[in-house]
Structure formats: C-alpha cells, structure tokens
Amino acid sequence: MNTQTFKNETELQSFAEKFAKEIDGMAGPQTIALTGDLGAGKTTFTKHFLKALGAKEEILSPTFVLLKNHHLPSAKHTTATHIDLYRLEDLEEIFTLGLAEDLKDTRKIILIEWAERIKEGLPSDTTWLEFHHGETEGERSLMIN
C-alpha cells in the first residue's frame, strides 16, 4: 500500500495526470475504485485524470445518472466510464446498465466512486484509491492499493 499527501488541488492534479498516463499505458481493461468521505477528492481526481487523457467535455460527478462515458481521443484506451454509486439504491441496477461487459472491455478505463458498495463484483486486479481529508484546509491524503 502506498500513501500520498496533497497540500492542494494543484498537487492532486499533478498526481492524477501522471497516474492517468500510467494506467493508460497498461494493457487490457482498467478498473479504478474510488472510496472516501464526501468532499474527499474523488470527483476532483477523476476530473483531472480524464482531462489528462484528452476528455473534452466538462467532468461532473454522475450522481443522478449513475454513469457517464467520456471519449478519450489522445489515449490508448478510447473510452472512460465514470460511475458514481452514492445514490444507488439497488446494486443490481448498475449491472443492468452494462457494467459487467464494460469491466471486460479492453478499450475502457472504468472509474467508480463509492466502489466499496459493489466490491464483490469488481475484478481482482482493480486499483483501489482511498481518499481522506487532510489535517489542514484543502489537504488530502490518498492510499493506493
């Protein structure tokens, strides 16, 4: 397990950009599970991660629509699926939207906020990012597993 601390959003952005390039360089489908309290940095990280891979549209948390696909024109993986399970009431609902197929698609990167809610349904090689509020305003810590 690796722990990172970021004093501000700029540092988190820098890390997200480097991490995005690293993940995109890996073969096969990539699943990234994002956990942590409200406001801990999951969506902010995702925004910078997707922008680093060429996503052009505004990146917002898909809290009410559950998932949003983003085209990645400058990446090896051509699509990223951003999922937010915060408001999900029926866990089976996410699988009826095609998550099982997406998890096997070698052209996709899947980023899942509140992923602990479907932990048993995720691939064993999922990268887990656990976000925490830091000790000072704007500071965040991140455990990578």
C-alpha positions in Angstrom: 0.0 0.0 0.0 1.3 3.5 -1.0 0.1 6.7 0.7 0.3 10.2 -0.9 -0.4 13.5 0.6 -1.5 16.6 -1.4 -1.4 20.1 0.1 -3.8 21.5 -2.5 -5.7 20.7 -5.7 -2.7 21.6 -7.9 -0.7 18.8 -6.3 -3.7 16.3 -6.7 -4.0 17.4 -10.3 -0.3 16.7 -11.0 -0.6 13.2 -9.4 -3.8 12.5 -11.3 -2.2 13.4 -14.6 0.8 11.1 -14.0 -1.4 8.3 -12.8 -3.7 8.6 -15.8 -0.8 8.1 -18.2 0.5 5.2 -16.2 -3.0 3.5 -16.2 -3.5 4.2 -19.9 -0.1 2.5 -20.6 -1.4 -0.8 -19.1 -2.9 -3.4 -21.4 -6.4 -4.6 -21.0 -9.4 -3.1 -19.2 -8.5 -0.9 -16.2 -10.8 -0.5 -13.2 -10.2 2.2 -10.6 -12.2 2.1 -7.4 -12.5 5.4 -5.6 -13.5 5.5 -2.0 -13.7 8.1 0.8 -15.9 10.6 2.5 -18.0 13.3 0.7 -15.7 16.0 -0.5 -12.5 14.0 0.0 -11.4 14.4 -3.6 -12.9 11.5 -5.7 -14.6 13.6 -8.3 -11.8 16.2 -8.4 -9.2 13.4 -9.0 -11.4 11.9 -11.7 -11.8 15.3 -13.5 -8.0 15.7 -13.7 -7.5 12.1 -14.6 -9.9 12.3 -17.6 -8.6 15.6 -18.8 -5.1 14.2 -18.8 -6.3 11.6 -21.3 -8.0 14.1 -23.6 -11.6 14.2 -22.4 -13.0 17.5 -23.8 -16.4 17.8 -22.1 -17.0 19.1 -18.6 -16.4 16.4 -16.0 -19.1 16.3 -13.4 -20.0 13.5 -10.9 -22.8 11.4 -12.5 -24.6 11.2 -9.2 -28.1 11.2 -10.6 -27.5 9.3 -13.9 -25.1 6.8 -12.3 -22.7 6.6 -15.2 -21.2 8.8 -17.9 -19.0 7.8 -20.8 -16.1 10.0 -21.9 -14.3 9.8 -25.2 -10.5 9.8 -24.8 -9.1 10.9 -28.2 -5.5 11.0 -27.1 -5.4 7.8 -25.1 -4.7 4.1 -25.8 -8.0 3.3 -24.0 -10.6 5.0 -26.2 -13.4 5.4 -23.5 -13.6 6.1 -19.8 -16.8 5.2 -17.9 -17.2 7.4 -14.8 -19.6 5.8 -12.3 -21.0 7.3 -9.1 -22.8 4.8 -6.8 -23.6 7.3 -4.0 -27.3 7.4 -4.7 -27.6 3.8 -5.9 -30.4 2.0 -4.1 -30.5 -1.3 -5.9 -27.0 -2.6 -6.5 -28.2 -4.8 -9.4 -29.2 -1.7 -11.3 -25.6 -0.9 -12.1 -25.1 -4.3 -13.7 -28.3 -3.9 -15.8 -26.6 -0.8 -17.3 -23.8 -3.0 -18.7 -21.1 -2.7 -16.1 -20.2 -6.4 -16.3 -19.5 -6.0 -20.0 -17.6 -2.7 -19.5 -15.3 -4.4 -17.0 -14.1 -6.7 -19.7 -13.8 -4.2 -22.5 -10.0 -3.8 -23.3 -10.6 -0.3 -24.7 -12.1 1.1 -21.4 -11.0 2.6 -18.2 -13.7 2.4 -15.5 -13.6 4.9 -12.6 -16.1 4.1 -9.8 -16.9 6.5 -7.0 -18.2 4.8 -3.8 -17.0 1.5 -5.3 -17.0 -0.3 -1.9 -20.8 -0.7 -2.5 -20.0 -3.3 -5.3 -16.6 -4.6 -4.1 -17.5 -8.2 -4.6 -18.5 -7.6 -8.3 -15.2 -5.9 -9.3 -12.2 -7.6 -10.9 -9.5 -8.8 -8.5 -6.9 -6.5 -10.2 -9.0 -3.4 -9.5 -6.8 -0.4 -8.4 -8.2 1.0 -5.1 -7.8 4.7 -4.3 -8.9 5.7 -0.8 -9.3 9.4 -0.3 -9.2 11.2 3.1 -9.5 14.8 4.2 -6.1 16.1 5.4 -5.2 17.9 8.6 -5.4 21.3 7.0 -7.9 23.1 4.7 -7.6 21.7 1.2 -5.1 19.0 2.1 -6.0 15.4 1.0 -4.3 12.1 1.6 -4.7 9.1 -0.7 -4.0 5.4 -0.1 -3.3 3.3 -3.2 -3.9 -0.4 -3.1 
